[in-house]
Amino acid sequence: EDGTPNETLADHRVRLQQLISVLETQYSGDNILLVFPDDTGPALLTALIGGIPLRRTHELNFLPGEFMYDVTMERALERLRAGPGK
């Protein structure tokens, strides 16, 4: 343990929203690839795009090495209905 406080899902959401805002400003119209070190980031991003409540983010878990492209609200909701890793 390095003494860094644990980050809550709400903290993670704020940082991710800030990142997306910067990316939209600097790279509007470009394709962007985001690589995350674990499954929380892509699950949270998918929930935010899909309008899915944070309490359900765990239902969107990604498998190691899994990726999604062209993430839309509809695709996020489809993933939620399909279940983790589907």
C-alpha positions, -999 to +999 in steps of 0.1 A: +000+000+000+014+034-010-009+055+011-030+066-019-066+067-010-089+043-028-109+058-056-147+054-055-167+047-086-180+083-084-144+096-084-136+074-114-167+087-132-156+123-127-121+117-140-135+097-170-160+125-179-132+150-177-111+129-200-139+126-225-145+163-225-109+170-233-109+144-260-141+158-276-125+193-276-091+183-290-100+154-313-135+162-325-144+140-355-114+117-350-115+081-340-100+075-305-088+043-289-089+041-251-070+014-234-078+006-197-058-013-172-088-032-158-125-038-165-138-009-144-130+018-170-147+003-200-176-008-180-181+027-165-177+043-199-203+020-214-226+028-185-222+066-190-228+063-227-258+041-222-274+062-194-271+031-172-271+038-134-237+035-117-250+009-094-253-014-124-218-009-138-207-042-124-231-059-148-211-046-177-177-062-167-153-068-196-132-099-200-094-096-202-084-084-237-120-077-247-128-046-267-158-026-280-159-002-308-185+022-320-201+024-286-236+039-287-264+041-262-282+013-280-251-010-279-245-002-243-281-012-234-278-044-255-246-053-236-265-048-203-293-071-214-268-097-226-249-099-193-212-097-184-187-106-211-213-111-238 
